[in-house]
Amino acid sequence: MNLKQFVVRQVSMKLKQPFQTVNGLVVTRECLIIEAHDQDGRIGYGECVAFPDPFYTSETTATAWNILRNFLFPMLEKEKIERPEEVAGALSSVQGHQMAKASIEMALMDLYGKQQMKSIKELIGGNRNEVASGVVLSLTDDVEKQLKEYQKKGYKRYKLKVQKGREREMIEDARKHIGDTPIMFDGNGMYDPEDMLHLKKLDDLNLLMIEQPFRSDDFYYHYQLRQQLQTPICLDESVQSEHDAFQAMELGAVDNINVKLGRVGGYSVALDIHRFAKVADVPLWCGGMLETGIGRAHNVALASLEQFDLPGDLSESSRYWEKDIIKQPFKVKDGMVQVPHAPGIGVDVHEKRLEKQTTRMFDYYLS
C-alpha cells in the first residue's frame, strides 16, 4: 500500500445534548482519529471508538493510544501490509484491543479505496445504495420534543435507553408519539437472570427486540431468556469476535446481532460475522458509538451489506453535532441514509475542524 506514516489524533467534540445511559453520562465525546498516509499524499481515515472510561468495554482512549503507538504500528511495520484485510492476521497475536485494531483497518480500507478509486461499499461487496436509519434516545433526552423532530425525518426504528423497572412506562410514553414505528430498548447488560420473569411481562409491548439484557459473557442466560420470551433477543457487547457470533448462533442465544466495527475488531471480522449470519439466516444491524462523521461513514458502508436487514443506529450527523468533522454531513430523508459512492469512505474530512478539535497527537513514520 506504499505506506508512509500513521497519525493518531485524540479529538474532543461536545455533543449537542448530553447522552445518558446506565453506564454513565457523555457530555463531550473523546475519541481517536487515525490517519494512514501513503507516499503519494493520500490519507485514509479511521476512528477508534473507545471511551475515556472502561464502563462499556475494558478499552479506553488511553489504552488504545498506548497499544497503537507501542505495539500495533511496530508490528505492522514489520509485516509490510499490502491490503487492508491483512491487518487482522498481522495483529492476531495481540489479545483484545479490538477497537484499536479496527481503527487501523478502517483507515487502511479508506486509503485503499482511494488508491483503487473504489468506495468501501464496492470493496466489501455491499449491495444497497441507501440504508434504513434508526435513532437512539438517551435517558437525558426530552422524549416528546425529540420524537416530534425525529418523526419528521421518518426514522424507521427507535431505540430507548431505559431505567430498570420503568421500561413499560417509558416505552408506552414513546409510543404515544411514534405510533406503530418499531421500537426497542437497550438493556446494556443491566439485568440479572432473576429478572427473566420481569422481562417476560414486557412481551405484550410488541418490541422489535431487547438488546443485550444480560452481561456480555452470559450466553447461557441469553439462551434461557430466548426460550421464555416472544420478544427477539439481540446481542451487542457479547459479540466481540467472529467466534462469539458463531457461538451465539450455534447455542441459539440470539435472534439478531448488533455489529459494531470497533467492538468486533474491524471489517475482516465483521465480514466473517456477515458470512456466518447469512448461512444461519440471522439478521444483522449496525450499531453506533457516538461516532464522528468519519466513523459514521464506515458504519454506513458496512450497513450496505445484504444481511444488514434491520435499521441501524445511523442517525444523521446533526443528531449529535453542531458541526461534524466531515464536509458532507449525513442526512436522513424518509428514514433512509444515502451510502456514499465516492472512493474510500466517500466523504471529505474537514481538516481545519479536525485540527481544531485535536487535543494531542503523535506521528508514527514507517521505515
C-alpha positions as CSV (number, residue, x, y, z in Angstrom):
1,M,0.0,0.0,0.0
2,N,3.1,2.2,-0.2
3,L,2.5,3.5,3.4
4,K,4.5,6.4,4.7
5,Q,3.1,7.1,8.2
6,F,0.3,6.9,10.7
7,V,-1.0,9.9,12.6
8,V,-3.1,9.4,15.7
9,R,-5.2,12.4,17.0
10,Q,-7.2,12.5,20.2
11,V,-10.2,14.7,19.5
12,S,-12.7,16.2,21.8
13,M,-16.2,17.1,20.4
14,K,-19.0,18.5,22.5
15,L,-22.4,16.8,22.0
16,K,-25.4,19.0,21.2
17,Q,-27.1,17.3,24.2
18,P,-25.6,15.2,27.0
19,F,-26.1,11.4,26.3
20,Q,-27.0,9.3,29.3
21,T,-27.0,5.5,29.6
22,V,-26.8,3.2,32.6
23,N,-23.0,3.2,32.0
24,G,-22.7,7.0,32.5
25,L,-23.1,10.5,31.1
26,V,-21.3,11.7,28.0
27,V,-21.1,15.4,27.5
28,T,-18.0,15.6,25.3
29,R,-17.0,12.8,23.0
30,E,-13.3,11.9,23.3
31,C,-12.1,9.5,20.6
32,L,-9.1,8.8,18.5
33,I,-8.9,9.6,14.8
34,I,-6.3,7.5,12.9
35,E,-4.8,8.7,9.6
36,A,-2.9,6.4,7.2
37,H,-0.7,8.3,4.8
38,D,0.8,6.9,1.6
39,Q,3.9,8.1,-0.3
40,D,1.7,9.9,-2.8
41,G,0.0,12.1,-0.3
42,R,-3.3,10.2,0.1
43,I,-4.8,9.9,3.5
44,G,-7.2,7.2,4.8
45,Y,-9.2,7.9,8.0
46,G,-10.3,5.5,10.7
47,E,-11.9,6.1,14.1
48,C,-11.2,4.4,17.4
49,V,-14.5,4.4,19.2
50,A,-13.2,3.6,22.7
51,F,-14.4,5.9,25.5
52,P,-12.1,7.6,28.1
53,D,-13.6,5.3,30.8
54,P,-13.8,1.5,30.9
55,F,-17.5,1.1,31.5
56,Y,-18.7,-0.1,28.1
57,T,-15.6,-2.3,27.4
58,S,-12.2,-2.6,29.0
59,E,-10.7,-0.5,26.2
60,T,-10.2,3.2,26.7
61,T,-8.8,6.1,24.7
62,A,-5.6,5.8,26.9
63,T,-5.1,2.1,26.3
64,A,-5.7,2.5,22.6
65,W,-3.2,5.3,22.4
66,N,-0.6,3.2,24.1
67,I,-1.3,-0.1,22.2
68,L,-1.3,1.7,18.8
69,R,2.0,3.5,19.4
70,N,3.9,0.8,21.2
71,F,2.6,-2.4,19.7
72,L,0.3,-2.3,16.7
73,F,2.1,0.1,14.5
74,P,5.5,-1.5,15.1
75,M,4.0,-4.9,14.3
76,L,2.5,-3.6,11.0
77,E,5.8,-2.0,10.1
78,K,7.4,-5.5,10.1
79,E,4.6,-7.1,8.1
80,K,4.6,-4.6,5.1
81,I,0.9,-4.6,4.7
82,E,-0.3,-4.6,1.0
83,R,-4.1,-4.9,1.6
84,P,-6.4,-3.9,4.5
85,E,-7.6,-7.4,5.1
86,E,-4.0,-8.4,6.0
87,V,-4.3,-6.3,9.2
88,A,-6.4,-8.8,11.2
89,G,-3.9,-11.6,10.7
90,A,-0.9,-9.5,11.3
91,L,-2.2,-8.4,14.7
92,S,-3.9,-11.6,15.7
93,S,-1.2,-12.4,18.4
94,V,-2.3,-9.3,20.3
95,Q,-5.0,-10.3,22.8
96,G,-8.1,-8.0,22.8
97,H,-7.8,-4.3,21.9
98,Q,-10.4,-4.7,19.2
99,M,-11.2,-1.0,18.9
100,A,-7.6,-0.1,18.4
101,K,-7.1,-2.8,15.7
102,A,-10.3,-1.8,14.0
103,S,-9.3,1.8,13.7
104,I,-6.2,0.8,11.7
105,E,-8.1,-1.4,9.4
106,M,-10.7,1.3,8.9
107,A,-8.0,3.9,8.0
108,L,-6.3,1.4,5.6
109,M,-9.6,0.5,4.0
110,D,-10.3,4.2,3.3
111,L,-6.8,4.7,1.9
112,Y,-7.0,1.5,-0.2
113,G,-10.4,2.6,-1.6
114,K,-8.8,6.0,-2.6
115,Q,-5.9,4.2,-4.2
116,Q,-8.1,1.9,-6.2
117,M,-10.8,4.6,-6.9
118,K,-13.5,2.4,-5.3
119,S,-15.9,3.1,-2.4
120,I,-15.7,0.9,0.7
121,K,-19.2,-0.3,-0.3
122,E,-17.7,-1.7,-3.5
123,L,-14.7,-3.2,-1.7
124,I,-16.7,-5.2,0.8
125,G,-19.5,-6.2,-1.7
126,G,-22.3,-4.0,-0.4
127,N,-25.5,-4.0,-2.5
128,R,-27.5,-1.1,-1.1
129,N,-27.5,2.5,-2.3
130,E,-29.3,3.6,0.8
131,V,-29.8,2.1,4.3
132,A,-32.6,2.3,6.8
133,S,-31.9,4.6,9.7
134,G,-32.8,4.3,13.4
135,V,-32.3,6.7,16.2
136,V,-31.4,6.3,19.8
137,L,-32.9,8.3,22.7
138,S,-30.8,8.6,25.8
139,L,-32.1,8.9,29.4
140,T,-31.5,12.7,29.3
141,D,-33.5,13.4,26.2
142,D,-36.7,15.3,26.2
143,V,-38.6,12.4,24.6
144,E,-41.7,14.3,23.4
145,K,-39.7,17.1,21.8
146,Q,-37.1,14.7,20.3
147,L,-39.7,12.3,18.9
148,K,-41.7,15.0,17.2
149,E,-38.5,16.1,15.5
150,Y,-37.4,12.6,14.5
151,Q,-40.9,11.7,13.2
152,K,-40.4,14.4,10.5
153,K,-37.3,12.6,9.4
154,G,-39.1,9.3,9.0
155,Y,-36.8,7.2,11.2
156,K,-37.5,3.5,10.7
157,R,-36.8,2.4,14.3
158,Y,-36.5,4.0,17.7
159,K,-34.2,2.7,20.5
160,L,-34.7,3.7,24.1
161,K,-32.1,3.7,26.8
162,V,-34.3,2.7,29.8
163,Q,-34.2,2.5,33.6
164,K,-34.8,-0.8,35.1
165,G,-38.3,-1.1,36.4
166,R,-39.6,1.8,34.3
167,E,-39.4,0.1,30.9
168,R,-43.1,-0.2,30.3
169,E,-43.8,3.4,31.3
170,M,-41.0,4.8,29.1
171,I,-42.0,2.7,26.1
172,E,-45.7,3.5,26.4
173,D,-44.9,7.1,26.7
174,A,-42.8,7.0,23.5
175,R,-45.5,5.0,21.7
176,K,-47.9,8.0,22.1
177,H,-45.7,9.9,19.6
178,I,-44.4,7.3,17.2
179,G,-47.5,5.1,16.6
180,D,-46.6,1.8,15.0
181,T,-43.0,2.6,14.2
182,P,-40.8,-0.2,15.5
183,I,-39.4,0.4,19.0
184,M,-36.8,-1.5,21.1
185,F,-34.8,-0.9,24.2
186,D,-31.2,-1.4,25.2
187,G,-30.5,-3.3,28.4
188,N,-26.8,-2.5,28.3
189,G,-26.3,-5.7,30.4
190,M,-28.1,-4.3,33.5
191,Y,-30.4,-7.3,34.1
192,D,-29.7,-10.4,36.1
193,P,-31.0,-14.0,35.4
194,E,-33.5,-13.3,38.2
195,D,-35.1,-10.7,36.0
196,M,-36.4,-13.1,33.4
197,L,-40.0,-13.0,34.6
198,H,-39.9,-9.2,34.7
199,L,-38.7,-9.2,31.1
200,K,-41.3,-11.8,30.1
201,K,-44.0,-9.4,31.3
202,L,-42.9,-6.9,28.6
203,D,-43.8,-9.3,25.7
204,D,-47.1,-7.6,25.2
205,L,-45.4,-4.4,24.2
206,N,-44.6,-5.9,20.8
207,L,-41.0,-4.7,20.9
208,L,-38.8,-5.1,17.8
209,M,-36.2,-6.6,20.2
210,I,-34.5,-6.3,23.6
211,E,-30.8,-5.5,23.1
212,Q,-28.2,-7.1,25.4
213,P,-30.2,-7.7,28.6
214,F,-27.5,-9.7,30.4
215,R,-23.8,-9.4,30.9
216,S,-21.6,-9.8,27.9
217,D,-20.4,-13.3,29.0
218,D,-23.9,-14.7,29.7
219,F,-24.5,-16.7,26.6
220,Y,-26.3,-19.4,28.6
221,Y,-28.8,-17.0,30.2
222,H,-29.4,-15.2,26.9
223,Y,-30.3,-18.7,25.5
224,Q,-32.6,-19.4,28.5
225,L,-34.3,-16.0,28.1
226,R,-34.8,-16.6,24.4
227,Q,-36.7,-19.8,25.3
228,Q,-39.1,-17.9,27.5
229,L,-39.7,-14.7,25.5
230,Q,-41.6,-14.0,22.3
231,T,-39.7,-10.7,22.0
232,P,-36.5,-11.2,19.9
233,I,-33.2,-11.0,21.7
234,C,-30.3,-9.0,20.3
235,L,-26.6,-9.3,21.4
236,D,-24.3,-6.3,21.4
237,E,-21.4,-6.4,23.9
238,S,-21.5,-10.2,23.9
239,V,-20.1,-10.3,20.3
240,Q,-16.5,-9.1,20.2
241,S,-15.3,-11.6,17.6
242,E,-16.4,-13.9,14.9
243,H,-16.1,-16.7,17.4
244,D,-18.5,-15.0,19.7
245,A,-21.0,-14.6,16.9
246,F,-20.7,-18.2,15.8
247,Q,-21.1,-19.4,19.4
248,A,-24.2,-17.3,20.0
249,M,-25.8,-18.6,16.8
250,E,-25.0,-22.2,17.4
251,L,-26.2,-22.0,21.0
252,G,-29.5,-20.4,19.9
253,A,-28.8,-17.5,22.2
254,V,-29.6,-14.7,19.7
255,D,-32.3,-13.6,17.2
256,N,-30.2,-10.8,15.7
257,I,-26.8,-9.2,16.2
258,N,-25.7,-5.6,16.5
259,V,-22.4,-5.4,14.7
260,K,-20.1,-2.5,15.6
261,L,-16.9,-2.3,13.6
262,G,-14.9,-1.1,16.6
263,R,-16.2,-3.7,19.0
264,V,-15.6,-6.7,16.8
265,G,-12.2,-5.5,15.6
266,G,-12.8,-4.2,12.1
267,Y,-14.0,-5.1,8.6
268,S,-12.4,-8.5,8.4
269,V,-14.2,-9.8,11.5
270,A,-17.4,-8.0,10.6
271,L,-17.4,-9.7,7.1
272,D,-16.8,-13.1,8.8
273,I,-19.8,-12.5,11.1
274,H,-21.8,-11.5,8.0
275,R,-21.0,-14.8,6.3
276,F,-22.0,-16.8,9.4
277,A,-25.2,-14.8,9.7
278,K,-26.1,-15.3,6.1
279,V,-25.8,-19.1,6.4
280,A,-27.7,-19.1,9.7
281,D,-30.3,-16.6,8.4
282,V,-29.7,-14.3,11.4
283,P,-30.4,-10.6,10.7
284,L,-27.8,-8.1,11.5
285,W,-27.8,-4.3,12.1
286,C,-25.1,-1.7,12.5
287,G,-24.8,-0.2,16.0
288,G,-23.4,3.2,16.8
289,M,-20.9,4.5,19.4
290,L,-21.4,8.3,19.2
291,E,-19.1,8.4,16.2
292,T,-17.9,11.5,14.3
293,G,-18.7,11.6,10.6
294,I,-15.6,9.5,9.9
295,G,-16.8,6.6,12.0
296,R,-20.4,7.1,10.7
297,A,-19.2,6.9,7.1
298,H,-17.6,3.5,7.8
299,N,-20.8,2.3,9.6
300,V,-23.0,3.3,6.6
301,A,-20.7,1.4,4.3
302,L,-20.9,-1.7,6.5
303,A,-24.7,-1.4,6.6
304,S,-24.8,-1.7,2.8
305,L,-24.2,-5.5,3.1
306,E,-27.2,-7.6,2.3
307,Q,-27.6,-9.3,5.7
308,F,-27.9,-6.0,7.5
309,D,-31.7,-6.2,7.2
310,L,-32.7,-4.2,10.4
311,P,-32.4,-0.4,10.7
312,G,-29.1,0.6,12.3
313,D,-28.0,3.4,14.7
314,L,-27.3,5.5,11.7
315,S,-29.0,8.9,12.6
316,E,-27.9,12.0,10.7
317,S,-24.8,14.0,11.7
318,S,-26.9,16.7,13.3
319,R,-28.3,14.3,15.9
320,Y,-25.1,14.7,17.9
321,W,-23.0,17.5,16.4
322,E,-23.5,21.2,15.6
323,K,-20.6,20.9,13.2
324,D,-19.2,17.5,12.2
325,I,-15.6,17.0,11.1
326,I,-16.7,15.9,7.6
327,K,-17.7,18.3,4.8
328,Q,-20.7,16.3,3.6
329,P,-22.7,15.5,6.8
330,F,-25.0,12.6,6.7
331,K,-28.7,13.4,6.4
332,V,-31.8,11.3,6.9
333,K,-34.7,11.6,4.4
334,D,-37.8,9.4,4.6
335,G,-35.9,7.3,7.2
336,M,-33.0,6.5,4.8
337,V,-29.3,7.5,4.6
338,Q,-27.6,7.5,1.3
339,V,-24.5,5.3,1.0
340,P,-21.5,7.3,-0.3
341,H,-20.2,6.2,-3.7
342,A,-17.0,8.2,-3.9
343,P,-13.7,6.5,-3.3
344,G,-13.0,5.2,0.3
345,I,-15.4,6.4,2.9
346,G,-16.9,8.7,0.3
347,V,-16.9,11.9,2.3
348,D,-14.2,14.6,2.7
349,V,-12.7,15.3,6.1
350,H,-12.9,18.9,7.2
351,E,-9.2,19.2,8.1
352,K,-9.4,22.6,9.8
353,R,-12.2,21.4,12.1
354,L,-10.3,18.2,12.8
355,E,-7.2,20.2,13.7
356,K,-9.3,22.5,15.9
357,Q,-10.8,19.5,17.8
358,T,-7.4,17.8,18.3
359,T,-6.1,17.8,21.9
360,R,-3.0,15.8,21.3
361,M,-1.4,13.7,18.5
362,F,1.6,11.7,17.5
363,D,3.1,10.6,14.2
364,Y,4.5,7.1,13.5
365,Y,6.8,7.0,10.5
366,L,7.3,3.7,8.7
367,S,10.8,2.8,7.5
